[in-house]
Amino acid sequence: MKVIILRILLLVFAFVQINYSAYAKKLQEININLHGTVVAFSCTVDPADLEKTIDLGHWPTRQLNHPGAKSSSIDWSIRLTDCSGNGVKVNFSGKGDKNDASLLALSSDSTATGIAIELLDESHNRLAINTMSKRTAVDKDGNAVFGFSARYITNTGVVTAGTANADSIFTLTYD
């Protein structure tokens, strides 16, 4: 009885070895090629520009008394350093005004009505919110500067006095 069990175990062991060898050869025949590229396009936002507060000033309602009336624009910038790409675009996201979605709506804690905030690029053309800006080139030192302006704009022609604040988040896209 011991001899038969031993022979059966040897046969099972031999069968497992033969099958293992067959599978091992099949595994050696598999060829996998993996390809990819690691890129590190990024910039550092100048610490002074990480949290920006743009004071648009105090404007009398009589200066904003018809649809499309505008306050003076206030210039400001976002400076980037240590850029590894060739160019950068920016997108200002925020709540669009109910009368013109390209304008930034006032925040819910604002008390003024009838106006919105218009963002402008460095050429003083409207930069619609939630839309990518034109590309700004990175200089040879790895720096890029975005020039912007902002101003109040009447969207209804009927303006009431009060606080007129808005929030926007900017996102950078590199190439």
WOWOGI-V473502 format. One record per residue. RES is the residue in three letters. SS is DSSP state (~ for helix, > for strand, _ for the rest). OMEGA is omega in whole degrees, -180 to 180 (none if undefined). BURIAL is I if it has 16 or more other ideal C-beta (glycine too) atoms within 10 Angstrom, else O. Layout:
BEGIN
res=RES ss=SS omega=OMEGA burial=BURIAL
res=RES ss=SS omega=OMEGA burial=BURIAL
END
This chain:
BEGIN
res=MET ss=_ omega=179 burial=O
res=LYS ss=~ omega=-179 burial=O
res=VAL ss=~ omega=-179 burial=O
res=ILE ss=~ omega=180 burial=O
res=ILE ss=~ omega=180 burial=O
res=LEU ss=~ omega=179 burial=O
res=ARG ss=~ omega=179 burial=O
res=ILE ss=~ omega=179 burial=O
res=LEU ss=~ omega=178 burial=O
res=LEU ss=~ omega=178 burial=O
res=LEU ss=~ omega=178 burial=O
res=VAL ss=~ omega=179 burial=O
res=PHE ss=~ omega=179 burial=O
res=ALA ss=~ omega=179 burial=O
res=PHE ss=~ omega=179 burial=O
res=VAL ss=~ omega=179 burial=O
res=GLN ss=~ omega=-180 burial=O
res=ILE ss=~ omega=-180 burial=O
res=ASN ss=~ omega=179 burial=O
res=TYR ss=~ omega=179 burial=O
res=SER ss=~ omega=179 burial=O
res=ALA ss=~ omega=179 burial=O
res=TYR ss=~ omega=180 burial=O
res=ALA ss=~ omega=178 burial=O
res=LYS ss=~ omega=179 burial=O
res=LYS ss=~ omega=179 burial=O
res=LEU ss=~ omega=179 burial=O
res=GLN ss=~ omega=-178 burial=O
res=GLU ss=_ omega=-179 burial=O
res=ILE ss=_ omega=-180 burial=O
res=ASN ss=_ omega=-180 burial=O
res=ILE ss=_ omega=176 burial=O
res=ASN ss=_ omega=179 burial=O
res=LEU ss=_ omega=-179 burial=O
res=HIS ss=_ omega=176 burial=O
res=GLY ss=_ omega=179 burial=O
res=THR ss=_ omega=176 burial=O
res=VAL ss=_ omega=179 burial=O
res=VAL ss=_ omega=-178 burial=O
res=ALA ss=_ omega=176 burial=O
res=PHE ss=_ omega=176 burial=O
res=SER ss=_ omega=175 burial=O
res=CYS ss=_ omega=173 burial=I
res=THR ss=> omega=176 burial=O
res=VAL ss=> omega=178 burial=O
res=ASP ss=_ omega=-177 burial=O
res=PRO ss=~ omega=180 burial=O
res=ALA ss=~ omega=-177 burial=O
res=ASP ss=~ omega=-179 burial=O
res=LEU ss=_ omega=177 burial=O
res=GLU ss=_ omega=-177 burial=O
res=LYS ss=_ omega=170 burial=O
res=THR ss=_ omega=-179 burial=O
res=ILE ss=_ omega=179 burial=I
res=ASP ss=_ omega=-178 burial=O
res=LEU ss=_ omega=174 burial=I
res=GLY ss=_ omega=-180 burial=O
res=HIS ss=_ omega=-176 burial=O
res=TRP ss=_ omega=178 burial=I
res=PRO ss=_ omega=-179 burial=O
res=THR ss=~ omega=-179 burial=I
res=ARG ss=~ omega=177 burial=O
res=GLN ss=~ omega=-179 burial=O
res=LEU ss=~ omega=-168 burial=I
res=ASN ss=_ omega=176 burial=O
res=HIS ss=_ omega=-179 burial=O
res=PRO ss=_ omega=-180 burial=O
res=GLY ss=_ omega=177 burial=O
res=ALA ss=_ omega=-174 burial=I
res=LYS ss=> omega=170 burial=O
res=SER ss=_ omega=174 burial=I
res=SER ss=_ omega=180 burial=O
res=SER ss=_ omega=178 burial=I
res=ILE ss=> omega=-180 burial=O
res=ASP ss=> omega=176 burial=O
res=TRP ss=> omega=-177 burial=O
res=SER ss=> omega=171 burial=O
res=ILE ss=> omega=-179 burial=I
res=ARG ss=> omega=179 burial=O
res=LEU ss=> omega=178 burial=I
res=THR ss=> omega=176 burial=O
res=ASP ss=_ omega=-180 burial=O
res=CYS ss=_ omega=179 burial=I
res=SER ss=_ omega=179 burial=O
res=GLY ss=_ omega=-180 burial=I
res=ASN ss=_ omega=-178 burial=O
res=GLY ss=> omega=-177 burial=O
res=VAL ss=> omega=172 burial=I
res=LYS ss=> omega=179 burial=O
res=VAL ss=> omega=176 burial=I
res=ASN ss=> omega=174 burial=I
res=PHE ss=> omega=179 burial=I
res=SER ss=> omega=-180 burial=O
res=GLY ss=_ omega=-180 burial=I
res=LYS ss=_ omega=178 burial=I
res=GLY ss=> omega=177 burial=I
res=ASP ss=_ omega=-177 burial=I
res=LYS ss=_ omega=179 burial=O
res=ASN ss=_ omega=180 burial=O
res=ASP ss=_ omega=-174 burial=I
res=ALA ss=_ omega=178 burial=O
res=SER ss=_ omega=178 burial=O
res=LEU ss=_ omega=178 burial=I
res=LEU ss=> omega=180 burial=I
res=ALA ss=_ omega=174 burial=I
res=LEU ss=_ omega=179 burial=I
res=SER ss=_ omega=-175 burial=O
res=SER ss=_ omega=179 burial=O
res=ASP ss=_ omega=177 burial=O
res=SER ss=_ omega=180 burial=O
res=THR ss=_ omega=176 burial=O
res=ALA ss=_ omega=177 burial=I
res=THR ss=> omega=176 burial=O
res=GLY ss=_ omega=179 burial=I
res=ILE ss=> omega=175 burial=I
res=ALA ss=> omega=179 burial=I
res=ILE ss=> omega=178 burial=I
res=GLU ss=> omega=174 burial=I
res=LEU ss=> omega=-177 burial=I
res=LEU ss=> omega=175 burial=I
res=ASP ss=_ omega=-175 burial=I
res=GLU ss=_ omega=176 burial=I
res=SER ss=_ omega=-179 burial=O
res=HIS ss=_ omega=171 burial=O
res=ASN ss=_ omega=-179 burial=O
res=ARG ss=> omega=174 burial=O
res=LEU ss=_ omega=-177 burial=I
res=ALA ss=_ omega=177 burial=I
res=ILE ss=_ omega=-179 burial=I
res=ASN ss=_ omega=178 burial=O
res=THR ss=_ omega=-179 burial=O
res=MET ss=> omega=178 burial=O
res=SER ss=_ omega=171 burial=I
res=LYS ss=_ omega=-179 burial=O
res=ARG ss=_ omega=172 burial=O
res=THR ss=> omega=-178 burial=I
res=ALA ss=> omega=173 burial=O
res=VAL ss=_ omega=-179 burial=I
res=ASP ss=_ omega=-176 burial=O
res=LYS ss=_ omega=179 burial=O
res=ASP ss=_ omega=179 burial=O
res=GLY ss=_ omega=-179 burial=O
res=ASN ss=_ omega=174 burial=O
res=ALA ss=> omega=179 burial=I
res=VAL ss=> omega=174 burial=O
res=PHE ss=> omega=175 burial=I
res=GLY ss=> omega=-179 burial=O
res=PHE ss=> omega=171 burial=I
res=SER ss=> omega=176 burial=I
res=ALA ss=> omega=178 burial=I
res=ARG ss=> omega=173 burial=I
res=TYR ss=> omega=175 burial=I
res=ILE ss=> omega=179 burial=I
res=THR ss=> omega=-180 burial=I
res=ASN ss=_ omega=-180 burial=I
res=THR ss=_ omega=-175 burial=O
res=GLY ss=_ omega=178 burial=O
res=VAL ss=_ omega=-176 burial=O
res=VAL ss=_ omega=172 burial=I
res=THR ss=> omega=-177 burial=O
res=ALA ss=_ omega=177 burial=O
res=GLY ss=_ omega=177 burial=O
res=THR ss=_ omega=-178 burial=O
res=ALA ss=_ omega=-176 burial=I
res=ASN ss=_ omega=176 burial=O
res=ALA ss=_ omega=177 burial=I
res=ASP ss=_ omega=176 burial=O
res=SER ss=_ omega=176 burial=I
res=ILE ss=> omega=177 burial=O
res=PHE ss=> omega=179 burial=I
res=THR ss=> omega=-179 burial=O
res=LEU ss=> omega=174 burial=I
res=THR ss=> omega=-174 burial=O
res=TYR ss=> omega=169 burial=I
res=ASP ss=_ omega=none burial=O
END
